[in-house]
Amino acid sequence: MGVSTRSGGRARTIVTVPDQRTPSAGHDDDERARPADRSGVALASPTGRAVLVASTAGSAVAFLDAQVVSIALPSIGRDLRAELGVLQWTVNAYTLSLAALVLLGGALGDRWGRRRVFVVGVVWFAVTSAACALAPTAEVLVGARALQGVGAALLTPMSLALLQTVLRREDRARAIGLWSGATTLATVAAPVVGGALVALDWRLVFALNLPVAALAVALARKVPDTRDGAARTHRLDLPGAALGAAALAGLTWALTRAGEVPDPASDAAVLGAGAAAAALAVGFVVRERRAAFPVVPPSLFADRTFTAANGFTLLVYAALSGMQLLLVLQLQVSLGWTALQAGLASLPSSLLLGLLSGRAGALGQRYGVRSMLTAGAATGAAGLVLLSGASPGDAYATAVLPGVLVMGLGFAAFVAPLTAGVLAAAPGELAGAASGVNNAVARTAGLLAVAALPAVVGLSGTAYTDPALLVPAFRTGMLVCAALVAAGALLALLALPRAGAAAARQ
């Protein structure tokens, strides 16, 4: 790890090689490791507070943007006269860039300086947010969203990395807890903030990012830079990252195109893009198995628990993203609610997630990840089934609230245990990579769901503006999402070890 200090008003970066001692390492190695530990700053110091607020602001700006854009989709469609396929790409262009590049963003921070990459990511995100706010056409908006995702891929992994590497070891847990609390608050605030801004002008959703980004950059300038001295000797896996991004892009395009043509099974463009995506995916796997420093270490998937937990992530986060897309459309188009009302509809679910996640993590330690994931996913699936009945003329208290509460209870039960299970299944030296892989899997799940679900339920073009067509598509879509979450529950039950067996392995 390296730490930047200031001398004569100029910043410099001290680089130290991370502690890689074996059990037989001697006293000299211990002495060399200590300066890196002492170089951390106290959370209570001005610098410590600066890194916490900068990290939180950076995370919040990316998180809020991803959440509130879905609420703005109907308004964007009306204002820019966009068909459903374009609205899908308004979401997917951002998610594609983020999912494909988030692991590479982490590697760049380790190599070139975590503060430096964080600041570049935040500035990039702000500039592209301004481009989104000023977009004159839907096509320009989609392009700006793709570039915005690149900025998010740089700043997202660096937010926690700054806390982990700049602060003193004894302050890190508290700082991460405060960061998690702020993230939870953003979860609760996102529907309200998004709905209120869209009610004024959907462009304000993107303009809001600018002052928050400015705060993050201003505070980050006071934060010492850190980097991994050993990482500079590792070759970046640029071919692997490129293959992965191209495979995701091809598959997303094929799935979105499939919803726009009458017979996707015979459409040459759909078949060609699908075949190209499959070939690129195979190339990605081959590359990762042979690369000296792969962006996705294949050894992680040798552990059955890690593989099963990520399979669970793929299923449930695909369902969550698909639900968010269809529910926002159903509430605003079919039920005639305002954007603010639609945003407030999911607030109880966010509150449950914030209030119960800590307790769920403790229960996961007591009863095991398998039990919490199975029970939570089964409950979440039941909530989605309840939501599928929401129709024009229904009251919120009877048609929407029960499903939102049950779904929120289920998701709150498994989110924290899932993260803990993924990290526990990975070797200590690959904990960062394991977290990054799980994050990328969740993003990819959302990307594929938003691309594929409209085609699955028969929704394309401007059909989303017609309640007569949207209502049956929404009902089918909710049941598909419920089936995905139920499949996640079954996967957890069958593939994850029982609590006793998991404890024995550790």
Secondary structure, 3 states (H helix, E strand, C coil): CEEEEEECCEEEEEECCCCCCCCCCCHHHHHHHHHHHHCCECCCCHHHHHHHHHHHHHHHHHHHHHHHHHHHHHHHHHHHCCCHHHHHHHHHHHHHHHHHHHHHHHHHHHHHCHHHHHHHHHHHHHHHHHHHHCCCCHHHHHHHHHHHHHHHHHHHHHHHHHHHHHECHHHHHHHHHHHHHHHHHHHHHHHHHHHHHHHHCCCHHHHCHHHHHHHHHHHHCCCCCCCCHHHHHCCCCHHHHHHHHHHHHHHHHHHHHHCCCCCHHHCHHHHHHHHHHHHHHHHHHHHHHHCCCCCCCHHHHHCHHHHHHHHHHHHHHHHHHHHHHHHHHHHHHHCCCCHHHHHHHCHHHHHHHHHHHHHHHHHHHHHCHHHHHHHHHHHHHHHHHHHCCCCCCCCHHHHHHHHHHHHHHHHHHHHHHHHHHHHHHCCHHHHHHHHHHHHHHHHHHHHHHHHHHHHHCCCCCCHHHCHHHHHHHHHHHHHHHHHHHHHHHHHHHHHCCCHHHHHHHC
